[in-house]
Amino acid sequence: MKHHHPDLLEDLAMKGQAPELAVISCSDSRASPETFTLALPGTMFTDRNIANQFPRRRENEATTVVTYALEELSVKHLIILGHYGCGGVAAAIASPPTDPTVGEARIQAWIQPIRDIWERSEVPEIVAARAEYGNRTDIPEPGIENLAFRRLVEENVKKQVAHAAHDAVVREHWQSGETNETALWVHGMVYDIRTGVLSDLHVSRGPGSDEKPSPPPAALVQQAAASLEFIALSD
């Protein structure tokens, strides 16, 4: 750090942070966004929780992080970042324990919204998997290459993008007169822990039109992490 960025830590300590990105990602130790993008300190304002959730049902850590990112840091890009092989998503596919411990019950309550996505999704791979499993009560957690599992990871990210886009603070910010160029954009991306590839799900949302594309978040991360030879591909 002293060799390549000799003044960075001193500047951050004395002048404060001004990140361009806020990232809500999974707590999984294999999917740290700062690590796999080689991002420098001061680049990302982050929140990590099981299966990168942005719950709508209550005030929570993710909403607080986004509020601070918007109100205090003027962050312009929020990335909901999932990853293939996510344990929380896998647990939402597997049969729940019949006699859960207190800890298991707590985890099951947290992943229930993902289980709801699984049970209601019309994505073909998920529909086919549900039909194959039928009424089994011993469904195991799927392997990382299971297509229904991969689609559920993506559908979960898309749902959290929708939740973030309907957050009261985000909506208030969009209604405050910010232009498309200066307002917050919300993006959905998925990281592949086997290949290192980061994919844009093309569900970005911003002011004026939920469907209007924004600057590619992968390019933004690439600028922020100058030392990274970064690949961003669509699935």
ZAMI-864584 format. One line per field, with one value per residue: x, y, z of N, C-alpha, C in turn; residue number from 1. Coordinates in nm, 4 decimals, decimal comma. Each point is the difference from the previous one (the first is absolute). Example, Ala and Ser with C-alpha at 12.3 -4.5 7.8 and 13.67 -1.06 7.14 Angstrom:
# ZAMI-864584
n.px: 1,3190  -0,0350
n.py: -0,5690  0,1050
n.pz: 0,7800  -0,0720
ca.px: -0,0890  0,0820
ca.py: 0,1190  0,1190
ca.pz: 0,0000  0,0060
c.px: 0,0900  -0,0770
c.py: 0,1200  0,1090
c.pz: 0,0000  0,0730
i: 1  2
This chain:
# ZAMI-864584
n.px: 0,0824  0,1051  0,0279  -0,1193  -0,0406  0,1130  -0,0904  -0,0415  0,0636  0,1037  -0,0205  -0,0235  0,1052  0,0651  -0,0310  -0,0028  -0,1123  0,0140  -0,0546  0,0219  0,0342  -0,1263  0,0373  -0,1104  0,0794  0,0390  -0,0277  -0,0277  0,0885  -0,0644  -0,0853  0,1139  -0,0845  0,0455  -0,0109  -0,1145  -0,0261  0,0717  -0,1182  0,0388  0,0571  -0,1228  -0,0010  -0,0287  -0,1256  0,0232  -0,0936  0,0268  -0,0884  -0,0628  0,0538  0,0828  -0,0642  -0,1062  -0,0258  -0,1251  0,0064  0,1187  0,0213  0,1086  0,1036  -0,0562  -0,1203  0,0572  0,0631  -0,1099  -0,0685  0,0962  0,0003  -0,1320  -0,0351  0,0951  -0,0066  -0,1264  -0,0087  0,0506  0,0617  -0,1113  0,0865  -0,1057  0,0866  -0,0503  -0,0008  0,0446  -0,0741  -0,0899  0,0527  -0,0273  0,0339  0,1092  0,0098  -0,0286  0,0844  0,0916  -0,0413  -0,0879  0,0753  -0,0316  0,1114  -0,0101  0,1303  0,0303  0,1248  -0,0422  -0,0824  0,1031  0,0814  -0,0902  -0,0147  0,1325  0,0081  -0,1008  0,0373  0,1170  -0,0429  -0,0537  0,1177  0,0656  -0,0922  0,0276  0,1288  -0,0054  0,1209  0,0161  0,1249  -0,0536  -0,0858  0,0968  0,0826  -0,0927  -0,0243  0,1304  0,0088  -0,1072  -0,0558  0,1194  0,0332  0,0751  -0,0407  0,1111  0,1026  -0,0267  0,0622  0,1190  0,0077  -0,0794  -0,0653  -0,0863  0,1037  0,0642  -0,1110  -0,0097  0,1310  -0,0212  -0,1024  0,0777  0,1061  -0,0727  -0,0435  0,1262  0,0295  -0,1071  0,0399  0,1257  -0,0498  -0,0636  0,1255  -0,0556  0,1204  0,0103  -0,1280  0,0196  0,1130  -0,0641  -0,0860  0,1254  -0,0054  0,0637  0,0983  -0,0234  0,0718  -0,0749  -0,1124  -0,0476  0,0819  -0,0960  0,0980  -0,0173  0,0884  0,0645  0,0658  0,0833  -0,0149  -0,0426  -0,0543  -0,0540  -0,0967  -0,0115  -0,1272  -0,0307  -0,1014  0,0460  -0,0032  0,0897  -0,0133  -0,0700  0,0203  -0,1290  0,0829  -0,0755  -0,0279  0,0235  0,0851  0,0935  0,0991  0,0695  -0,0589  0,0159  -0,0294  -0,1010  -0,0258  0,0083  -0,0666  -0,0866  0,0060  0,0855  0,0268  -0,1301  0,0348  -0,1037  -0,0743  -0,0818  -0,0664  -0,0848  -0,0861
n.py: -0,1198  -0,0003  -0,1088  -0,0591  0,0179  0,0670  0,0750  -0,1155  -0,0793  0,0801  0,0051  -0,1315  -0,0130  0,0901  -0,0469  -0,1233  -0,0697  -0,0379  -0,1155  -0,0536  -0,1088  -0,0414  -0,0996  -0,0677  -0,0754  -0,1234  -0,0549  -0,0808  -0,0730  -0,0677  0,0906  0,0325  0,1010  0,0423  -0,1290  -0,0431  0,1258  -0,0413  0,0347  0,1235  0,0225  0,0242  -0,1180  -0,0895  0,0399  -0,0920  -0,0886  -0,0941  -0,0813  -0,0950  -0,0388  0,0982  -0,0018  0,0535  -0,0397  -0,0217  -0,1076  0,0606  0,0979  0,0052  -0,0808  -0,0722  0,0249  -0,0290  -0,1030  -0,0312  0,0180  -0,0581  -0,1005  0,0149  0,0025  -0,0843  -0,0989  0,0233  -0,1255  -0,0280  -0,1046  -0,0712  -0,0929  -0,0719  -0,0621  -0,0916  -0,1286  -0,0662  -0,1013  0,0979  -0,0166  0,1304  0,0178  -0,0739  0,0609  0,1010  -0,0749  -0,0282  -0,1197  0,0750  0,0204  -0,1229  -0,0005  0,1228  0,0156  0,0724  -0,0445  -0,1249  0,0208  0,0562  -0,0971  -0,0915  0,0754  0,0084  -0,1309  0,0145  0,1287  -0,0626  -0,0707  0,1180  0,0564  -0,0967  0,0153  0,1283  -0,0221  0,0695  0,0185  -0,0361  0,0318  0,1041  0,0295  -0,0327  0,0708  0,0949  -0,0155  0,0026  0,1001  0,0503  -0,0945  -0,0217  -0,0625  -0,0587  0,1146  -0,0425  0,0622  0,0785  -0,0591  0,0546  -0,1082  -0,0302  -0,0150  -0,0766  -0,0511  -0,0055  -0,0485  -0,0761  -0,0216  -0,0121  -0,0835  -0,0513  0,0122  -0,0458  -0,0892  -0,0145  -0,0012  -0,0786  -0,0713  0,0054  -0,0301  -0,0755  0,0052  0,0380  -0,0238  -0,1130  -0,0305  0,0369  -0,0691  -0,0978  0,0259  0,0124  -0,0482  -0,1048  0,0325  -0,0592  0,1096  0,0591  -0,0636  -0,0651  -0,0977  -0,0905  -0,0860  -0,1033  -0,0625  -0,0962  -0,0485  -0,0536  -0,0686  -0,0734  0,1013  0,0690  -0,0490  0,1292  -0,0392  0,0883  0,0054  0,1213  0,0267  0,0834  0,0726  0,1018  0,1310  0,0267  -0,1011  -0,0969  0,0194  0,1292  -0,0362  -0,0352  0,0798  -0,0827  -0,0657  -0,0968  0,0910  0,0303  -0,1276  -0,0153  0,1141  -0,0442  -0,1194  0,0986  -0,0787  -0,0003  -0,1159  0,0763  -0,1071  0,0574  -0,1140  0,0013  -0,0621
n.pz: 0,0000  0,0816  -0,0699  -0,0138  0,1257  -0,0040  -0,0600  -0,0500  0,0855  -0,0111  -0,1303  -0,0004  0,0789  -0,0712  -0,1208  0,0485  -0,0070  -0,1265  0,0399  -0,1187  0,0675  0,0113  0,0789  -0,0310  0,0741  -0,0328  0,1182  -0,1002  0,0650  -0,0939  0,0469  0,0592  -0,0237  0,1172  0,0319  -0,0565  0,0383  0,1038  0,0494  -0,0196  0,1183  0,0452  -0,0624  0,0953  0,0109  0,0924  -0,0318  0,0911  -0,0553  0,0676  -0,1156  0,0352  0,1164  -0,0583  0,1252  -0,0394  0,0767  0,0092  0,0884  -0,0725  0,0146  -0,0970  0,0518  0,1160  -0,0550  -0,0690  0,1113  0,0689  -0,0893  0,0024  0,1277  0,0347  -0,0883  -0,0296  0,0395  -0,1183  0,0513  0,0074  0,0363  -0,0385  0,0785  -0,0835  0,0325  -0,1061  0,0421  0,0052  0,1201  0,0133  -0,1264  0,0167  0,1189  -0,0822  -0,0702  0,0901  0,0364  0,0667  0,1067  0,0370  0,0682  -0,0505  0,0134  0,1057  -0,0173  -0,0202  0,1012  0,0586  -0,0439  0,0350  0,1070  0,0030  -0,0313  0,0835  -0,0102  0,0128  0,1040  0,0344  -0,0343  0,0644  0,0926  -0,0314  -0,0158  -0,1142  0,0511  -0,1274  0,0264  0,0610  -0,0964  -0,0858  0,0763  0,0146  -0,1299  -0,0186  0,0871  -0,0630  0,0759  -0,0508  0,1092  -0,0946  -0,0517  -0,0617  0,0538  -0,1030  -0,1016  -0,0020  -0,0777  0,0996  -0,1170  0,0658  0,0619  -0,1146  -0,0547  0,1082  -0,0110  -0,1298  0,0176  0,0933  -0,0801  -0,1010  0,0888  0,0396  -0,1304  -0,0207  0,1051  -0,0434  -0,1210  0,0881  0,0438  0,1135  0,0508  -0,0693  0,0237  0,1255  -0,0063  -0,0629  0,0975  0,0408  -0,1247  0,0544  -0,0806  -0,1167  -0,0269  0,0936  -0,0321  0,1052  -0,0376  -0,0121  0,0239  -0,0825  0,0769  -0,0680  0,1048  -0,0874  0,1134  -0,1024  -0,0688  0,1020  -0,0789  -0,0226  0,0138  -0,0950  0,0853  -0,0288  0,1285  -0,0493  0,1088  -0,0466  0,0078  0,0019  -0,0115  0,0527  -0,1273  0,0224  -0,0950  0,0830  0,0418  -0,0789  0,0987  -0,0904  -0,0928  0,0803  0,0249  -0,1312  -0,0116  0,0916  -0,0593  -0,0001  0,1039  -0,0306  -0,0519  -0,0270  0,0182  -0,0845  0,0180  -0,0985  0,0854
ca.px: -0,0824  0,0875  0,0729  -0,0871  -0,0940  0,0651  -0,0749  -0,1417  -0,0530  0,0040  -0,1056  -0,1287  -0,0138  -0,0108  -0,1007  -0,1244  -0,0271  -0,0897  -0,0134  -0,0979  -0,0851  -0,0486  -0,0178  -0,0609  0,0429  -0,0156  0,1040  0,0853  0,1421  0,0560  -0,0601  0,0222  0,0178  0,1271  0,1081  0,0061  0,0235  0,1240  -0,0338  0,0776  -0,0781  -0,0693  -0,0687  -0,1341  -0,0706  -0,0558  -0,0750  -0,0016  -0,0880  -0,0256  -0,0721  -0,0116  -0,1396  -0,0454  -0,1380  -0,0982  -0,0976  0,0318  0,1255  0,1040  0,1357  0,0183  -0,0628  0,0807  0,1200  -0,0366  -0,0335  0,1255  0,0716  -0,0648  -0,0109  0,1283  0,1115  -0,0440  0,0349  -0,0804  -0,0276  -0,0204  0,0025  -0,0398  0,0969  -0,0126  0,1060  -0,0354  0,0459  -0,0373  -0,0565  -0,1331  -0,0924  -0,0078  -0,0830  -0,1387  -0,0476  -0,0044  -0,1086  0,0352  0,0069  -0,1311  0,0021  0,1171  0,0539  -0,0226  0,0824  -0,0558  -0,1243  0,0371  0,0460  -0,1150  -0,0804  0,0704  -0,0027  -0,1368  -0,0342  0,0597  -0,0831  -0,1223  0,0336  0,0108  -0,1310  -0,0889  0,0674  -0,0394  0,1196  -0,0138  0,0857  -0,0523  -0,1263  0,0337  0,0565  -0,1100  -0,0771  0,0812  0,0044  -0,1337  -0,0329  0,1044  0,0353  0,1428  0,0738  0,1319  0,0500  0,0508  0,1388  0,0201  -0,0302  -0,1419  -0,0520  -0,1073  0,0711  0,0584  -0,1083  -0,0548  0,0951  -0,0271  -0,1327  0,0104  0,0618  -0,0990  -0,1006  0,0586  0,0066  -0,1350  -0,0212  0,0779  -0,0589  -0,1238  0,0290  -0,0532  0,1069  0,0386  -0,1071  0,0034  0,1159  -0,0324  -0,1037  0,0498  0,0428  0,1298  -0,0023  0,0452  0,1460  0,0534  -0,0759  0,0384  -0,0435  0,0051  0,0390  0,0060  0,1118  0,0298  0,1407  0,0215  0,1163  0,0880  0,0698  0,0373  -0,0739  -0,1072  -0,0985  -0,1062  -0,1297  -0,0738  -0,1255  0,0293  -0,1124  0,0374  -0,1107  -0,0717  -0,0422  0,0635  0,0605  0,1047  0,1341  0,0917  0,1381  0,0255  0,0634  0,1282  0,1000  0,0224  0,0869  0,1308  0,0675  0,0311  0,1052  0,0902  0,0980  -0,0677  -0,0374  -0,1352  -0,0863  -0,1434  -0,0700  -0,1381  -0,0185
ca.py: 0,1198  0,1173  0,0104  0,0327  0,1074  0,0460  0,1005  -0,0341  -0,0223  0,1275  0,0844  -0,0515  0,0240  0,1417  0,0679  -0,0762  -0,0869  0,0487  -0,1118  0,0092  -0,1184  -0,0711  -0,1395  -0,0942  -0,1307  -0,1119  -0,0149  -0,1133  0,0366  -0,0165  0,0980  0,1364  0,0840  0,0717  -0,0932  -0,0507  0,1102  0,0665  0,1406  0,0709  0,0597  0,1220  -0,0192  -0,0552  0,0032  -0,1344  -0,0759  -0,1406  -0,0833  -0,1290  0,0005  0,1372  0,0391  0,1359  -0,0314  0,1081  -0,0169  0,0785  0,0717  -0,0991  0,0493  0,0392  0,1297  0,1006  0,0195  0,0773  0,1354  0,0708  0,0157  0,1057  0,1273  0,0502  -0,0236  0,0332  -0,1104  0,0030  -0,1347  -0,1064  -0,1313  -0,1206  -0,0954  -0,1383  -0,0874  -0,1399  -0,0827  0,0649  -0,0945  0,0419  -0,0339  -0,1465  -0,0430  0,0323  -0,1062  -0,1242  -0,0135  0,0554  -0,1007  -0,0287  0,0413  0,0886  0,0651  0,1446  0,0562  -0,0399  0,0741  0,1382  -0,0007  -0,0269  0,1227  0,0963  -0,0408  -0,0277  0,0732  -0,0669  -0,1193  0,0482  0,0182  -0,1342  -0,0632  0,0757  0,0385  -0,0624  -0,0255  -0,1401  -0,0946  -0,0137  -0,0743  -0,1402  -0,0589  -0,0208  -0,1158  -0,1206  -0,0265  -0,0361  0,0240  -0,0570  0,0737  -0,0249  0,0627  0,0449  0,1226  -0,0313  0,0304  0,1339  0,0072  -0,0241  0,1164  0,0624  0,0706  0,1206  0,0935  0,0554  0,1034  0,1189  0,0521  0,0647  0,1313  0,0853  0,0377  0,0978  0,1253  0,0567  0,0495  0,1221  0,1047  0,0444  0,0495  0,1351  0,0996  0,0023  0,0651  0,1426  0,0558  0,0097  0,1013  0,1293  0,0820  -0,0419  -0,0411  -0,1368  -0,0043  0,0203  -0,0745  -0,1380  -0,1122  -0,1286  -0,1036  -0,1377  -0,0732  -0,1300  -0,0401  -0,1445  -0,0259  -0,0978  0,0567  0,1389  0,0875  0,0809  0,0188  0,0985  -0,0605  0,0944  0,0386  0,1284  0,0906  0,1354  0,0955  0,0251  -0,1242  -0,1158  -0,0860  0,0687  -0,0474  0,0951  -0,0360  -0,1382  -0,0057  -0,0696  0,0984  0,0873  -0,0748  -0,0104  0,1273  0,0138  -0,0959  0,0230  -0,1071  -0,1234  -0,0362  -0,0336  -0,0535  0,0102  -0,0653  -0,0389  -0,1445
ca.pz: 0,0000  0,0054  -0,1261  -0,1136  0,0346  0,1230  0,0764  0,0039  0,1337  0,0713  -0,0556  0,0441  0,1428  0,0306  -0,0817  -0,0015  -0,1138  -0,1053  -0,0944  -0,1079  0,0020  0,1174  -0,0409  0,0936  -0,0492  0,0924  0,1020  -0,0370  0,0023  -0,1347  -0,0909  0,0469  -0,1192  0,0045  -0,0297  -0,1372  -0,0934  0,0396  0,0202  0,0996  0,1080  -0,0375  -0,1278  0,0146  0,1276  -0,0132  0,1004  -0,0367  0,0809  -0,0620  -0,1282  -0,0523  0,0097  0,0277  0,0411  -0,0002  0,1073  0,1196  -0,0051  0,0185  -0,0234  -0,1391  -0,0230  0,0684  -0,0811  -0,1190  0,0448  0,0275  -0,1269  -0,0758  0,0709  0,0504  -0,0913  -0,1369  -0,0895  -0,1215  -0,0512  0,0981  -0,0636  0,0727  -0,0543  0,0415  -0,0529  -0,0208  0,1103  0,1261  0,0961  0,0411  -0,1080  -0,0036  0,1126  -0,0326  -0,0888  0,0769  0,0970  0,1309  0,1064  0,0590  0,1412  -0,0026  0,1189  0,0003  -0,1066  -0,1291  -0,0190  -0,0332  -0,1394  -0,0859  -0,0069  -0,0842  -0,1415  -0,0449  -0,1226  -0,1165  -0,0199  -0,0661  -0,1414  -0,0552  -0,0111  -0,0889  -0,1237  -0,1258  -0,0798  -0,0414  0,0731  0,1359  -0,0131  -0,0269  0,1217  0,0946  -0,0462  0,0243  0,1437  0,0445  0,1410  0,0860  0,1222  0,0248  -0,1104  0,0457  -0,0602  -0,1345  -0,0321  -0,0528  -0,1423  -0,0207  -0,0714  0,0777  0,1065  -0,0589  -0,0337  0,1238  0,0417  -0,0823  0,0320  0,1306  -0,0214  -0,0662  0,0994  0,0921  -0,0752  0,0049  0,1357  0,0170  -0,0830  0,0629  0,1346  0,0168  -0,0133  -0,1407  -0,0758  0,0343  -0,0693  -0,1416  -0,0185  0,0474  -0,1119  -0,0521  -0,1396  -0,0242  0,0027  0,1347  0,0996  0,0278  -0,0828  0,0681  -0,0954  0,0470  -0,0584  0,0599  -0,0071  -0,0072  0,0855  -0,0654  -0,1160  0,0218  -0,0919  0,0561  -0,1057  0,0164  -0,0301  -0,0834  0,0662  0,0639  0,0191  0,0370  0,0013  -0,1238  -0,0646  0,0617  -0,1008  -0,0745  0,0374  0,0613  -0,0319  0,0418  0,1310  -0,0088  -0,0396  0,1144  0,0910  -0,0645  0,0230  0,1415  0,0330  -0,1127  -0,0136  -0,0368  -0,1367  0,0426  -0,1047  0,0289  -0,1097  0,0241  -0,0075
c.px: 0,0865  0,0733  -0,0903  -0,0926  0,0470  -0,0820  -0,1445  -0,0546  -0,0018  -0,1125  -0,1378  -0,0238  -0,0286  -0,1152  -0,1340  -0,0198  -0,0943  -0,0180  -0,1037  -0,1043  -0,0468  -0,0328  -0,0657  0,0266  -0,0164  0,1170  0,0989  0,1459  0,0667  -0,0409  0,0116  0,0248  0,1305  0,1159  0,0031  0,0087  0,1316  -0,0223  0,0840  -0,0896  -0,0628  -0,0811  -0,1465  -0,0514  -0,0868  -0,0848  -0,0015  -0,0908  -0,0270  -0,0883  -0,0378  -0,1438  -0,0185  -0,1473  -0,0897  -0,0843  0,0292  0,1231  0,1119  0,1345  0,0186  -0,0623  0,0787  0,1261  -0,0313  -0,0354  0,1266  0,0764  -0,0576  0,0114  0,1350  0,1135  -0,0328  0,0435  -0,0969  -0,0346  -0,0097  -0,0061  -0,0490  0,0778  -0,0216  0,1161  -0,0523  0,0633  -0,0361  -0,0690  -0,1398  -0,1044  -0,0164  -0,0910  -0,1474  -0,0614  -0,0172  -0,1194  0,0417  0,0072  -0,1371  -0,0086  0,1192  0,0441  -0,0328  0,0785  -0,0545  -0,1284  0,0281  0,0444  -0,1176  -0,0900  0,0645  -0,0105  -0,1414  -0,0390  0,0599  -0,0766  -0,1308  0,0247  0,0051  -0,1379  -0,0906  0,0603  -0,0542  0,1189  0,0045  0,0844  -0,0516  -0,1308  0,0281  0,0543  -0,1087  -0,0824  0,0749  0,0012  -0,1363  -0,0231  0,1035  0,0269  0,1467  0,0852  0,1349  0,0351  0,0633  0,1480  0,0117  -0,0360  -0,1468  -0,0652  -0,1115  0,0581  0,0580  -0,1079  -0,0582  0,0932  -0,0288  -0,1346  -0,0007  0,0624  -0,1010  -0,1061  0,0551  0,0209  -0,1355  -0,0298  0,0736  -0,0621  -0,1296  0,0211  -0,0399  0,1061  0,0451  -0,1061  -0,0024  0,1144  -0,0302  -0,1030  0,0468  0,0507  0,1378  -0,0143  0,0478  0,1512  0,0552  -0,0693  0,0555  -0,0544  0,0192  0,0232  -0,0062  0,1102  0,0201  0,1456  0,0076  0,1268  0,0951  0,0851  0,0510  -0,0734  -0,1137  -0,0969  -0,1036  -0,1317  -0,0916  -0,1387  0,0167  -0,1245  0,0501  -0,1189  -0,0681  -0,0529  0,0756  0,0756  0,1172  0,1376  0,0857  0,1413  0,0316  0,0704  0,1340  0,1117  0,0325  0,0917  0,1409  0,0791  0,0449  0,1146  0,1032  0,0976  -0,0604  -0,0151  -0,1350  -0,0828  -0,1450  -0,0749  -0,1452  -0,0083  -0,0596
c.py: 0,1257  0,0213  0,0514  0,1177  0,0667  0,0962  -0,0396  -0,0105  0,1291  0,0915  -0,0463  0,0289  0,1473  0,0685  -0,0730  -0,0779  0,0670  -0,1106  0,0286  -0,1105  -0,0335  -0,1415  -0,0773  -0,1391  -0,1041  -0,0053  -0,1109  0,0442  -0,0120  0,1127  0,1426  0,0921  0,0772  -0,0903  -0,0371  0,1109  0,0711  0,1504  0,0611  0,0459  0,1315  -0,0111  -0,0375  0,0182  -0,1242  -0,0429  -0,1439  -0,0756  -0,1297  0,0174  0,1402  0,0524  0,1511  -0,0124  0,1232  -0,0002  0,0833  0,0842  -0,0982  0,0616  0,0490  0,1361  0,1117  0,0322  0,0863  0,1436  0,0812  0,0264  0,1152  0,1359  0,0592  -0,0098  0,0336  -0,1049  -0,0021  -0,1374  -0,0973  -0,1314  -0,1054  -0,1139  -0,1385  -0,0829  -0,1416  -0,0842  0,0554  -0,0989  0,0361  -0,0343  -0,1517  -0,0519  0,0287  -0,1004  -0,1299  -0,0025  0,0586  -0,1105  -0,0193  0,0429  0,0939  0,0458  0,1491  0,0654  -0,0321  0,0771  0,1446  0,0097  -0,0209  0,1234  0,1021  -0,0347  -0,0273  0,0809  -0,0622  -0,1276  0,0382  0,0224  -0,1357  -0,0603  0,0684  0,0286  -0,0766  -0,0177  -0,1493  -0,0987  -0,0235  -0,0785  -0,1488  -0,0681  -0,0252  -0,1226  -0,1297  -0,0367  -0,0415  0,0372  -0,0583  0,0886  -0,0194  0,0593  0,0493  0,1357  -0,0333  0,0324  0,1325  0,0133  -0,0284  0,1247  0,0710  0,0820  0,1309  0,1034  0,0624  0,1052  0,1297  0,0628  0,0687  0,1381  0,0959  0,0482  0,1052  0,1356  0,0692  0,0563  0,1326  0,1162  0,0540  0,0450  0,1470  0,1070  0,0116  0,0725  0,1503  0,0697  0,0198  0,1097  0,1410  0,0901  -0,0326  -0,0416  -0,1431  -0,0131  0,0076  -0,0838  -0,1409  -0,0945  -0,1288  -0,1089  -0,1384  -0,0755  -0,1311  -0,0350  -0,1525  -0,0335  -0,1018  0,0629  0,1416  0,0978  0,0703  0,0375  0,1045  -0,0655  0,0936  0,0308  0,1355  0,0880  0,1361  0,0924  0,0105  -0,1251  -0,1161  -0,0845  0,0659  -0,0490  0,1125  -0,0299  -0,1400  -0,0061  -0,0720  0,0970  0,0927  -0,0673  -0,0082  0,1290  0,0118  -0,0913  0,0005  -0,1151  -0,1296  -0,0156  -0,0692  -0,0499  0,0160  -0,0533  -0,0241  -0,1508  -0,0323
c.pz: 0,0000  -0,1316  -0,1121  0,0269  0,1296  0,0842  0,0264  0,1422  0,0812  -0,0491  0,0471  0,1475  0,0299  -0,0747  -0,0037  -0,1291  -0,0987  -0,1039  -0,1068  0,0083  0,1404  -0,0463  0,1132  -0,0544  0,1094  0,0985  -0,0310  -0,0123  -0,1365  -0,0943  0,0519  -0,1194  0,0002  -0,0404  -0,1473  -0,1038  0,0275  0,0227  0,1116  0,1151  -0,0452  -0,1268  0,0161  0,1420  0,0025  0,1189  -0,0474  0,0954  -0,0751  -0,1239  -0,0460  -0,0039  0,0225  0,0412  -0,0036  0,1268  0,1241  -0,0280  0,0338  -0,0355  -0,1435  -0,0283  0,0666  -0,0788  -0,1215  0,0375  0,0241  -0,1295  -0,0812  0,0692  0,0368  -0,1021  -0,1448  -0,1014  -0,1182  -0,0547  0,1166  -0,0752  0,0993  -0,0634  0,0592  -0,0518  -0,0146  0,1112  0,1366  0,0938  0,0445  -0,1042  -0,0099  0,1107  -0,0253  -0,0965  0,0775  0,0950  0,1344  0,1046  0,0653  0,1465  0,0202  0,1380  -0,0072  -0,1139  -0,1378  -0,0305  -0,0393  -0,1457  -0,0956  -0,0134  -0,0930  -0,1481  -0,0518  -0,1237  -0,1264  -0,0305  -0,0699  -0,1491  -0,0697  -0,0268  -0,1019  -0,1363  -0,1207  -0,0943  -0,0344  0,0800  0,1423  -0,0014  -0,0198  0,1248  0,1037  -0,0383  0,0276  0,1482  0,0537  0,1458  0,0953  0,1215  0,0357  -0,1122  0,0516  -0,0596  -0,1343  -0,0141  -0,0735  -0,1475  -0,0307  -0,0594  0,0758  0,1149  -0,0529  -0,0346  0,1267  0,0590  -0,0749  0,0345  0,1361  -0,0127  -0,0617  0,0988  0,0957  -0,0683  0,0041  0,1383  0,0217  -0,0763  0,0587  0,1447  0,0103  -0,0206  -0,1452  -0,0826  0,0280  -0,0717  -0,1483  -0,0285  0,0352  -0,1113  -0,0524  -0,1463  -0,0135  0,0119  0,1421  0,1061  0,0180  -0,1059  0,0792  -0,1041  0,0649  -0,0716  0,0751  -0,0259  -0,0007  0,0770  -0,0618  -0,1084  0,0221  -0,0890  0,0739  -0,1108  0,0390  -0,0390  -0,0784  0,0573  0,0695  0,0058  0,0467  -0,0079  -0,1355  -0,0665  0,0626  -0,1012  -0,0723  0,0428  0,0544  -0,0464  0,0513  0,1344  -0,0028  -0,0378  0,1161  0,1021  -0,0565  0,0208  0,1447  0,0416  -0,1120  -0,0221  -0,0522  -0,1507  0,0125  -0,1181  0,0434  -0,1213  0,0389  -0,0104  -0,1360
i: 1  2  3  4  5  6  7  8  9  10  11  12  13  14  15  16  17  18  19  20  21  22  23  24  25  26  27  28  29  30  31  32  33  34  35  36  37  38  39  40  41  42  43  44  45  46  47  48  49  50  51  52  53  54  55  56  57  58  59  60  61  62  63  64  65  66  67  68  69  70  71  72  73  74  75  76  77  78  79  80  81  82  83  84  85  86  87  88  89  90  91  92  93  94  95  96  97  98  99  100  101  102  103  104  105  106  107  108  109  110  111  112  113  114  115  116  117  118  119  120  121  122  123  124  125  126  127  128  129  130  131  132  133  134  135  136  137  138  139  140  141  142  143  144  145  146  147  148  149  150  151  152  153  154  155  156  157  158  159  160  161  162  163  164  165  166  167  168  169  170  171  172  173  174  175  176  177  178  179  180  181  182  183  184  185  186  187  188  189  190  191  192  193  194  195  196  197  198  199  200  201  202  203  204  205  206  207  208  209  210  211  212  213  214  215  216  217  218  219  220  221  222  223  224  225  226  227  228  229  230  231  232  233  234  235
